[in-house]
Amino acid sequence: MKKISLRFLALLLSMALVFGLAACSKNEPASTTEAETTEIETFTDEPTTQEVTTEEAPTQDLTTAVPDDTTTVTTTAPDVTSTTKPGDTSTTATTATTKPASAAPSTKEEIIEYFNAASNKVKTDKPGFTYKDRVLIDKSKVKISNGLLNAIAPTIIGFAESSFSNWTDKGGPAKGANHNNSYPVEGKDWSSKLTPAVVKSAACTDKGSTYEIKIVMNNEKISPLPRDASTTNHGKAFNIMSKADLDDGLQSFEKWGISISKFDLDVSGSTITATVDKASGRVTKATYSLVTMADMTAKVTAFTVDASVPLTFESEYIIAK
């Protein structure tokens, strides 16, 4: 039986909330316009969409922390929103090798290359790990086209939110066992194929025997969901929902006459924070935060409703040394 993770349960919760309420409110004034076929949306970079502020670090900011004798190197690029289409494989990952422990990665390119190699070693070395995850739903930002539903949605979500917002221990594989199906990217024999083009900023802090790495992703519009999530920018390091995942989740709603004509993901502000052991060149701790806005259009019999539901998926992994 396929394991259902918290991110799919959160999807079911959000859709059950929105469309279940819609089914109960057919007599309320609401838009009855049929949803159009899902469109692939394109973006052009405009100054008004840039998230870079005057407080952001310059392109290469080298800061030495005197108290604990640690060194932080941060490289930052302007925020870019890209649109991923199904089957788009234009972003090609390069083969990475672990940088010697004596030489700290400094540029964005070096940090990403080092992270890729250190993260991929978790799957090749099979050291064993444990992990936990949770889903955060920002009920204040839920938007529904029906006015009545939009007003009561935050209250309804509040009752169920605790089931998802608390960390849930998921266990993990033992040393030597297959790590491919439980460590990002799930279902792949690799963990990260990030490239500088999809990363907004990368920072590396020397902590003595370890490096602390933080990666901030560029924004991405995923429209519609691809069959292979690894073709998206975020899917090169994060567990991203695919078309098959969505279809599996929707089976629960078919008996209620609910169908989805649109399901897009706006991914913005996602981060990866990792600790890398210098001696082994392998990640020993990693925290993934995938920040999304799910935009969907559903039809409940003759009733059509649009909704936006913000979901943040967080996972933390502790890897054996």
N, C-alpha and C positions, 0 to 999 in steps of 0.2 A: 504494500500500500504506500502510495506516495506521501511523504511527510509534508504536512501543512504547517508552514512557519507563521510567525506572528505577522509578517507583512501581508500575507494573504488573508489572515483573519481580520486585520485592520481594513483591508479592502472590502471584505464582506460586511463588516460593521458599517462602514461609511455608506455603502450602497443600500444595505438593508434600512438604514436610517432614512436616507433621502427618498428612496423609491417606495419603501413601505409606507412612509408618511404620505407620499404622493397618492398611493392607492387608496388611502383613507380620506383623501381630501379632494376627490374628483369633482365635488360640487362647488369647491372654492374657485373664484375667478383665477384663471391661469392661462398662460399661453398654450394654444393648441396647435401651433405651427409644427409641422413635421420636421424632425431633425434632418439635415442634409447629410449626404455621404461624407464620411470623414475626409477632411482635406489635409494635405501636407503643407504646412505653413512655412514660409521662408522669412528670414530676417535680414535686415541690413543694419550694420553697426551705426548707431546714431549717438551723438553726445549725450542725449537725455537718458539713454539706457545704461551709461557707464556707471559702475559702482565705485570707481576709484575716487577717493577723497584726498583732501590736502594733507590729511594726517597719515596717509599710507606711506610705507617705507619706500625709499628710492629703489632704483633697479637693483643695486647691490649695496646692501647695508651691512657692514661688518662691525659687530658690537662685542666687546670683550667684557664679560661680567666679572668684576674684580673679586667679590666675596667668595664665590665657589670656583673661581678659575675655569669657567666654562666659556666657550666661544659659540656664538650664534651667527650663522650666515643665512640671510634671507634674500631671495630673488623674487621680484613681483612683476607681473605683466598687467596691462590694462584688462579690465573685465570684458569678456567677449561672450555673447550668446550665440550658440550655433544650433542649427536644426538638423536632426538626424532622421533620414528616411530609411524605410526598410531596405535591407540589402546594401546599405551604404558602407563600403569598406575602404573609403578614401584615406582614412587615417591608418597608417601602417606602423606597427610597433617595430622597434629595432632590438636586436639581440643584445642583452646586457651582461656584463661581467662584474663581479664584486670588486669594488675598489679596495686596495690594500688598507689595512687598519691604520697604518701610519699616515695616510693621506686623507684628510677629511674632504668630502665632496663640498664644493663651494658654489658653483653656478647652478642655475635651475636645471640645466641639462644633466649635470653631474649628479645632482641630488636625486632626480627622477631615475636615472640609470642605476644608481646605487640602490634605491628603494626597490625597483623592479627585481633586481637580482636577489636582494635580501628576502623579499616577500616570496619569490618563486622557490627559494630554498626550503620553505616550510613544507611545500608539497613534495619536493624531490627527496629531502632528508627524512621526512615522516617522523618528527621527534615526539609527536603526541601533543594534544592541547585540549583546553576546556574553553567554553565560551558561553556568553549570555546575550540576550537581546531584548529590545523593547520597542514599542511604537508610541510616538507622541502625536496627539491630534490637537491642533490649535483651534479650539471651537470658536474663538473670537473671529477667525478668518473664514469660517465656512460660509459660502454664498450659494443660495438656491433661488432659481428664477421665480418661484411662487412666494409671494410676500409673507403669507401666514407660515409656511414651512420655514422660511428663512428666519423668522422671529423666534420660533420654538426649537430649532435645531440645536443651538448651543446647550440648552437645558437638557435635552434628550441625550446628547453626546456625553454630557457631564456624568450621567449615571453609569455609563458603560466604560468611561475613559480609564478608570482604575484597573480594569482587566488587562489593559495593554501598556499602560505607562510604567508599571513596575517591572524591574529587571526579572527575567525568567532564565534560570540556569538550564542550559541545553546539553550539558555533558560534553562529549567530544571523543575523538578516536584515540586509541592507545598508541604507543610508540610502535612504528613499523606497519600500522594499519593504513588503509587507503585514506588519504586526506582530501581527495578531490571533490567529494560531495558535501563537505561541511565547512571548508575554508574558502573564502572568496578567491576567485570567482567560482561559485558552485557548479559542478558538472564539467569543469575544465581541468586539464593537467598542469595548468599554469595559474598564477595568482594575480599578476599584474603585467599589463602591456601598455602602460601609460606613455605618452609622448609629451614633450614640452608644449605642443600646440593646444592640448586640451586642459592644461593646468594653468591656473591664474598665478599662483605663487607657490614656492617651495622653500622651506626653512630647515636648516640642519644645525643642531646644537651639540657640541662636544661635551659629553658628561664623564669623561675619563675612560671607563671601560665600555661605554655604550655611546651611541648617537641617538638623539631624539629628533625625529623627522616629522614635520607637519606639511601636508599638501592640501592646498585649497583649489578646488576644481573650477573651471570656467562654467558659466551657466549653459544649460542645454534644453532645447525643446524637443521632446521625443514624440513624434506625431506621424503616423500612428505607431502603436507598439510593434516592434519587429519580431520576426520569428526567432531570430538569433540575437539575444540581447547584447552579446559581446561585440556586435557591430556598432553599438552606440559608443559615445565618448566615455560615459560613466561605466558602461558595461565592460570596459577594459580593466577595471579594478573593483567595482562594486557589483553586488547582486542586484540586477535590474529585472523588473517584471517583463516577461515576454508575452507575445500573443497567445501562446499555448497556456501560460499561467492564467491569463485573464479568462480564456475560454473555460478552463477548469473551474474557476471561481463562479462563473456565470451559470453553471449547470444548476446551482442551488436555487436560481431565480426563475428558471424556465416554467416551473409548475405554477408560478404566480402570474404568468403572462408578462414578464418583464424582459425587455430586450435592450441591448446597448448599441446605439448607432455611432457613438463617439467615445473614445477614451484616450486622452493625451496626458503626458506628464511634463510639467515644467520643473526642471531640476535646478536649484539655485542655492549656492552657499554650502555645498557638500564638502566635507573634509575627511582626511585620513591622518591619524596621529599614530606613529609607530616608534617603538624602541628597538634598536638593532644592536646586537652584541658584536663588538669589534672582532673578537677572537674567531667566532664562527661565521661572521658575515650574514647572520640570519636574524629575522625578526623574532623577538621574544614576547612582545606585547603589541597589540594593534587595536585601535578604536576607529570604527567606520561610522560616519554620520551622513546619511543620505537624506537631503531635505527636498521634498517634492510638493507640488500642487497638482492634484489629480483633477483634470477637467473632463467632465462626462456629460453625455446626453442620453437619456433613457426614455423608453416608451412603455407605459403601463396601460395596456389595452389601447384606448384612444387618447390617453393623456400623456403629454410630452413635458419633460422637465429637464432643465440644465442645472448642473451643480459643480462647485469647486470645493474640494476638500483637501486641506493641508495635512500632509503626513510626513513625519520625520522618523526614519528607521535607524536605530542605533544598535551596533553590535560591538562587543568587546571580547578579544581573544587573548588568552594567556598561553604562550607556547613554551614547552619544556626546553631547557638549554642543552 
